[in-house]
Amino acid sequence: MRGVFATMLAVYSDDNTLHDPDHFISRGVQIAVRESPERVVQLQAALRDGGHVIRAPRDFGRDALLSVHDPRYIDFLANAYDNWQTLPQPRGPMVLANSYAMRQMKTLPTSFEGQLGFFLSGNSVPIGPQSWRSIASSANCALEAADTVRGGAAESYALCRPPGHHAYADLAGGYCFLNNTALATQHLRGRFARVAVLDVDVHHGNGTQSIFWERGDVLTVSIHGDPNTGYPWQVGYAEERGEGEGLGKNLNLPLPLGTTDAPYLAALDHALAAIRAFDPEACVIALGLDAYEEDSSEMMRVTTAGFGAIGARIGAQKWPTVIVQEGGYAVDALRRNLGSFLNGFLSTRGA
């Protein structure tokens, strides 16, 4: 047992705070920002509490992003705010679409205003003057953390913000622009033949599922609240198993509203058994802390101690592991919940 005083490498950049939307729209009304820069202040505090070494990421460049994302989408995100300034007034301070492409709408318009609804899936992904710097920095944090494990480290943690697991190869949604978890996973594939993704965010990792949907070399497992009762609504159901070479390589474990520690841990045991059967050479954990009992998502009732138990069960598997930060919006509780998870994880890693 390594105990609660063990440490790991954490990757973070102050650029992650520059994405600073002033509001979101939910159920037709303007709401206070949940995915705020203050989140990283509390998450950093947890890293300092644990004595973890914090390192800034390198810039892995555009080619690394193209390992999972469409080049047209990357260009759109990188230039969205500047292009927004070319639209006639009136226009708001943040980039937002007026309409959204339906499933039947397949053509990518050449106009910027037309592309807004093609690449942005809803009102939760506004883009401001410094958003791209944060988006790219967040991706670089995930890639840097993955690179350390690819190079031989046993584990690492990426403090990513904005989060990423709802981002598809060419579509932003749910506060997510680039899929940090998928980028870390693909980077690990440069060394490891089989990589498993375990998503413990309270919301389904729909973007990650889509990116690896037809892949046999990556197992995606997501434990989340029933999508019929919360985002992403149309995806995340148990019957979704993958296609082609990926058939059977996707496992969704939706749980009912109000799930507490004990049933959550039972679902985690099921997930870990499936991952062991896949026999991965490395694992990526999409770590959401929004299953917390006081989170504004109001979907589950996991306690701070519960996060420690989740971490301990994952850590005991001994896989080379990259932990990528996803959601968690009870800002005042993020410090203790991340600390609980990391302490639990490290306590079972072995000498």
C-alpha positions as CSV (number, residue, x, y, z in Angstrom):
1,M,0.0,0.0,0.0
2,R,1.4,3.4,-1.0
3,G,-0.8,5.2,1.4
4,V,-2.4,8.7,1.3
5,F,1.0,10.4,1.1
6,A,1.9,9.1,-2.3
7,T,2.1,11.6,-5.1
8,M,1.8,11.7,-8.9
9,L,2.6,14.0,-11.7
10,A,-0.2,16.5,-12.5
11,V,-0.3,18.6,-15.7
12,Y,-1.9,22.1,-15.7
13,S,-1.6,25.5,-17.4
14,D,-3.0,28.8,-16.3
15,D,-4.3,29.2,-19.9
16,N,-7.0,26.8,-18.8
17,T,-8.7,29.7,-17.0
18,L,-9.0,32.0,-20.1
19,H,-12.2,30.5,-21.4
20,D,-14.7,32.6,-19.3
21,P,-18.2,32.6,-20.7
22,D,-20.5,35.1,-19.0
23,H,-23.6,33.0,-19.2
24,F,-25.3,29.9,-20.5
25,I,-28.9,29.3,-21.7
26,S,-30.8,26.5,-20.0
27,R,-34.5,25.8,-20.4
28,G,-34.8,29.1,-22.2
29,V,-33.4,31.2,-19.5
30,Q,-30.0,32.8,-18.8
31,I,-28.2,31.0,-16.0
32,A,-25.0,31.5,-14.1
33,V,-21.9,29.8,-15.5
34,R,-21.4,26.3,-14.0
35,E,-18.3,25.5,-15.9
36,S,-16.2,28.4,-14.6
37,P,-12.5,29.2,-14.1
38,E,-13.0,28.9,-10.4
39,R,-13.2,25.2,-10.8
40,V,-9.5,25.0,-11.5
41,V,-8.6,27.1,-8.5
42,Q,-10.2,24.5,-6.3
43,L,-8.8,21.5,-8.2
44,Q,-5.3,23.0,-8.0
45,A,-5.7,23.4,-4.3
46,A,-6.4,19.7,-4.0
47,L,-3.2,19.0,-5.9
48,R,-1.2,21.3,-3.6
49,D,-2.8,19.6,-0.6
50,G,-1.6,16.2,-1.8
51,G,1.9,17.5,-2.6
52,H,1.6,16.5,-6.2
53,V,4.1,17.8,-8.7
54,I,2.4,20.2,-11.1
55,R,4.0,20.7,-14.6
56,A,2.9,22.8,-17.5
57,P,2.3,21.0,-20.8
58,R,4.1,21.3,-24.1
59,D,2.3,22.4,-27.2
60,F,1.7,19.2,-29.1
61,G,0.6,21.0,-32.2
62,R,-2.2,20.7,-34.6
63,D,-1.3,17.2,-35.8
64,A,-1.9,15.8,-32.4
65,L,-5.4,17.2,-32.4
66,L,-6.0,15.7,-35.8
67,S,-5.5,12.2,-34.3
68,V,-9.1,12.3,-33.3
69,H,-10.6,15.5,-34.7
70,D,-11.7,16.7,-38.2
71,P,-9.3,19.4,-39.6
72,R,-12.2,21.5,-40.6
73,Y,-13.5,21.5,-37.0
74,I,-10.1,22.5,-35.6
75,D,-9.9,25.4,-38.1
76,F,-13.4,26.5,-37.1
77,L,-12.7,26.5,-33.4
78,A,-9.3,28.2,-33.7
79,N,-10.8,31.1,-35.8
80,A,-14.3,31.2,-34.5
81,Y,-14.0,34.4,-32.4
82,D,-12.2,36.3,-35.1
83,N,-14.8,35.3,-37.7
84,W,-17.6,36.3,-35.3
85,Q,-16.3,39.8,-35.3
86,T,-16.9,40.0,-39.1
87,L,-20.6,39.4,-38.7
88,P,-22.9,42.4,-38.8
89,Q,-24.4,43.9,-35.7
90,P,-26.2,43.2,-33.6
91,R,-24.2,40.3,-32.3
92,G,-23.4,39.2,-28.7
93,P,-20.0,39.1,-26.9
94,M,-19.7,35.3,-27.3
95,V,-19.9,33.0,-30.3
96,L,-23.2,31.2,-30.4
97,A,-25.3,29.5,-33.2
98,N,-28.7,30.7,-34.2
99,S,-29.8,27.3,-35.5
100,Y,-28.4,23.8,-35.4
101,A,-28.0,21.1,-38.1
102,M,-30.4,18.2,-37.8
103,R,-29.3,14.6,-38.4
104,Q,-30.7,14.9,-41.9
105,M,-28.5,18.0,-42.7
106,K,-25.2,16.7,-44.0
107,T,-23.6,19.6,-45.9
108,L,-21.0,21.7,-44.3
109,P,-21.6,25.3,-45.4
110,T,-18.7,27.4,-46.6
111,S,-20.1,30.5,-44.7
112,F,-19.0,31.0,-41.1
113,E,-22.5,31.7,-39.9
114,G,-23.7,28.4,-41.5
115,Q,-20.8,26.5,-39.9
116,L,-21.9,27.7,-36.4
117,G,-24.8,25.3,-36.3
118,F,-22.8,22.5,-37.9
119,F,-20.0,22.4,-35.4
120,L,-21.8,23.7,-32.2
121,S,-24.6,21.4,-30.8
122,G,-26.2,23.7,-28.3
123,N,-26.1,26.8,-26.1
124,S,-23.5,25.3,-23.6
125,V,-20.5,26.0,-25.8
126,P,-20.1,29.7,-26.2
127,I,-16.7,30.9,-27.5
128,G,-15.0,34.0,-26.3
129,P,-11.9,36.0,-27.2
130,Q,-9.5,33.7,-25.3
131,S,-11.5,30.4,-25.5
132,W,-9.3,28.8,-28.1
133,R,-6.2,29.3,-25.9
134,S,-8.0,27.4,-23.1
135,I,-9.3,24.7,-25.4
136,A,-5.9,24.0,-26.9
137,S,-4.2,24.2,-23.5
138,S,-6.7,21.7,-22.0
139,A,-6.0,19.3,-24.8
140,N,-2.2,19.7,-24.3
141,C,-2.6,18.9,-20.6
142,A,-4.2,15.6,-21.5
143,L,-1.6,14.8,-24.2
144,E,1.3,15.7,-21.8
145,A,-0.2,13.5,-19.0
146,A,-0.6,10.6,-21.6
147,D,2.9,11.2,-22.8
148,T,4.4,10.6,-19.3
149,V,2.6,7.3,-19.0
150,R,3.5,6.4,-22.6
151,G,7.1,7.0,-21.5
152,G,6.9,4.7,-18.5
153,A,5.2,6.5,-15.6
154,A,2.7,4.4,-13.7
155,E,0.1,7.2,-13.6
156,S,-0.6,10.9,-14.2
157,Y,-3.4,13.4,-13.8
158,A,-4.4,16.1,-16.3
159,L,-6.2,19.1,-14.9
160,C,-8.2,19.8,-18.0
161,R,-10.6,22.8,-18.4
162,P,-12.7,23.1,-20.4
163,P,-13.6,19.5,-20.2
164,G,-13.9,17.3,-23.3
165,H,-15.8,14.0,-23.2
166,H,-18.9,15.4,-24.9
167,A,-16.9,16.6,-27.9
168,Y,-17.2,14.5,-31.1
169,A,-14.7,14.4,-33.8
170,D,-16.4,17.4,-35.4
171,L,-19.0,18.7,-32.9
172,A,-18.8,20.7,-29.6
173,G,-21.4,20.2,-26.9
174,G,-21.9,20.0,-23.1
175,Y,-19.2,22.6,-22.3
176,C,-16.7,20.5,-24.4
177,F,-14.8,21.4,-27.5
178,L,-11.8,19.0,-27.9
179,N,-12.1,15.5,-26.5
180,N,-9.2,15.4,-24.0
181,T,-10.0,11.9,-23.0
182,A,-10.0,10.6,-26.5
183,L,-6.8,12.5,-27.3
184,A,-5.0,10.9,-24.3
185,T,-6.3,7.5,-25.3
186,Q,-5.1,7.8,-28.9
187,H,-1.7,9.1,-27.7
188,L,-1.3,6.0,-25.5
189,R,-2.1,3.8,-28.5
190,G,1.3,5.0,-29.8
191,R,2.8,2.5,-27.3
192,F,0.0,0.3,-26.0
193,A,-1.9,-2.2,-28.2
194,R,-5.1,-2.0,-26.2
195,V,-6.4,0.9,-24.1
196,A,-9.5,1.1,-22.0
197,V,-11.5,4.2,-21.2
198,L,-13.5,4.3,-18.0
199,D,-15.7,7.4,-17.7
200,V,-17.1,8.1,-14.2
201,D,-18.6,11.5,-14.9
202,V,-22.2,11.7,-14.0
203,H,-23.0,12.4,-17.7
204,H,-22.4,9.9,-20.5
205,G,-19.2,10.2,-22.4
206,N,-21.0,10.5,-25.7
207,G,-18.2,12.1,-27.7
208,T,-15.7,9.5,-26.6
209,Q,-18.1,6.7,-27.4
210,S,-18.6,8.1,-30.9
211,I,-14.9,8.5,-31.7
212,F,-14.1,4.9,-30.8
213,W,-17.4,3.4,-31.9
214,E,-15.9,1.2,-34.6
215,R,-12.6,0.5,-33.0
216,G,-11.6,-2.9,-31.6
217,D,-8.4,-1.6,-29.9
218,V,-10.1,0.7,-27.5
219,L,-12.8,-0.3,-24.9
220,T,-15.1,2.5,-23.8
221,V,-17.0,2.1,-20.6
222,S,-19.2,4.8,-19.1
223,I,-21.0,4.8,-15.7
224,H,-23.5,7.7,-15.7
225,G,-27.0,8.9,-14.8
226,D,-29.9,7.7,-16.9
227,P,-29.6,9.8,-20.1
228,N,-33.4,9.9,-20.4
229,T,-33.3,12.2,-17.4
230,G,-30.3,14.4,-18.3
231,Y,-27.7,15.4,-20.8
232,P,-26.8,14.1,-23.4
233,W,-30.4,12.7,-23.6
234,Q,-30.3,10.9,-26.9
235,V,-27.2,8.7,-26.3
236,G,-25.8,6.7,-23.5
237,Y,-28.2,3.7,-23.3
238,A,-27.2,0.2,-22.4
239,E,-28.0,-1.3,-25.8
240,E,-25.3,0.8,-27.5
241,R,-22.5,-1.7,-28.0
242,G,-20.4,-0.4,-30.9
243,E,-20.3,-1.5,-34.5
244,G,-17.9,-3.3,-36.9
245,E,-14.6,-4.1,-35.2
246,G,-15.9,-2.1,-32.2
247,L,-19.0,-4.4,-31.6
248,G,-18.9,-5.3,-28.0
249,K,-16.2,-2.8,-27.2
250,N,-18.6,-0.2,-25.8
251,L,-20.3,-0.6,-22.4
252,N,-22.8,1.8,-21.0
253,L,-24.0,1.4,-17.4
254,P,-26.7,4.0,-16.8
255,L,-27.9,4.4,-13.2
256,P,-31.1,5.8,-11.8
257,L,-31.5,9.3,-10.4
258,G,-30.3,9.5,-6.7
259,T,-27.8,6.6,-6.9
260,T,-25.8,6.5,-3.7
261,D,-22.3,5.1,-2.9
262,A,-23.1,1.4,-2.6
263,P,-25.0,0.9,-5.9
264,Y,-22.5,3.1,-7.7
265,L,-19.6,0.9,-6.4
266,A,-21.5,-2.2,-7.6
267,A,-21.7,-0.7,-11.1
268,L,-18.0,0.1,-10.9
269,D,-17.2,-3.5,-10.0
270,H,-19.1,-4.5,-13.2
271,A,-17.2,-2.0,-15.2
272,L,-13.8,-3.1,-13.9
273,A,-14.6,-6.7,-14.6
274,A,-15.4,-5.9,-18.2
275,I,-12.2,-3.9,-18.5
276,R,-10.2,-6.8,-17.0
277,A,-11.7,-9.2,-19.6
278,F,-10.5,-6.8,-22.3
279,D,-7.0,-7.0,-20.8
280,P,-5.9,-3.5,-21.5
281,E,-2.2,-2.4,-21.5
282,A,-3.2,1.0,-20.2
283,C,-6.3,2.9,-19.0
284,V,-7.7,6.4,-19.2
285,I,-10.1,7.6,-16.5
286,A,-12.5,10.4,-17.5
287,L,-12.9,11.8,-14.0
288,G,-16.1,13.7,-13.4
289,L,-16.9,14.8,-9.8
290,D,-20.4,15.7,-10.7
291,A,-21.9,12.5,-9.3
292,Y,-21.5,14.3,-5.9
293,E,-24.5,14.5,-3.7
294,E,-24.5,18.3,-3.7
295,D,-23.6,18.9,-7.3
296,S,-26.0,21.1,-9.4
297,S,-26.4,18.2,-11.8
298,E,-28.7,16.7,-9.1
299,M,-28.4,13.2,-10.7
300,M,-26.5,11.1,-8.1
301,R,-25.7,11.1,-4.4
302,V,-22.1,10.0,-4.2
303,T,-20.3,11.2,-1.1
304,T,-16.7,12.5,-0.7
305,A,-15.8,9.2,0.9
306,G,-17.5,7.5,-2.0
307,F,-15.0,9.2,-4.4
308,G,-12.2,7.8,-2.3
309,A,-13.6,4.3,-2.6
310,I,-14.0,4.7,-6.4
311,G,-10.4,5.8,-6.7
312,A,-9.2,2.9,-4.5
313,R,-11.0,0.3,-6.6
314,I,-9.6,1.8,-9.9
315,G,-6.1,2.2,-8.5
316,A,-6.0,-1.5,-7.3
317,Q,-6.1,-2.6,-10.9
318,K,-2.5,-1.5,-11.4
319,W,-3.0,-0.5,-15.0
320,P,-0.8,2.3,-16.3
321,T,-3.3,5.1,-15.9
322,V,-4.0,8.6,-17.1
323,I,-6.7,10.5,-15.2
324,V,-8.3,13.3,-17.2
325,Q,-10.4,15.8,-15.4
326,E,-14.0,16.2,-16.8
327,G,-17.0,17.7,-14.9
328,G,-17.8,18.6,-11.4
329,Y,-19.7,21.8,-10.5
330,A,-20.1,21.9,-6.8
331,V,-17.1,24.3,-6.7
332,D,-16.8,24.4,-2.9
333,A,-16.5,20.6,-2.7
334,L,-14.1,20.0,-5.7
335,R,-11.0,20.4,-3.5
336,R,-12.0,17.7,-1.0
337,N,-13.6,15.4,-3.7
338,L,-10.5,15.4,-6.0
339,G,-8.3,14.9,-2.9
340,S,-10.4,12.0,-1.8
341,F,-10.3,10.3,-5.2
342,L,-6.5,10.7,-5.7
343,N,-5.7,9.6,-2.2
344,G,-7.9,6.5,-2.7
345,F,-6.4,5.8,-6.1
346,L,-2.8,6.1,-4.9
347,S,-3.4,4.1,-1.7
348,T,-4.0,0.9,-3.6
349,R,-1.3,1.2,-6.3
350,G,1.3,-0.8,-4.4
351,A,5.0,-0.1,-3.8
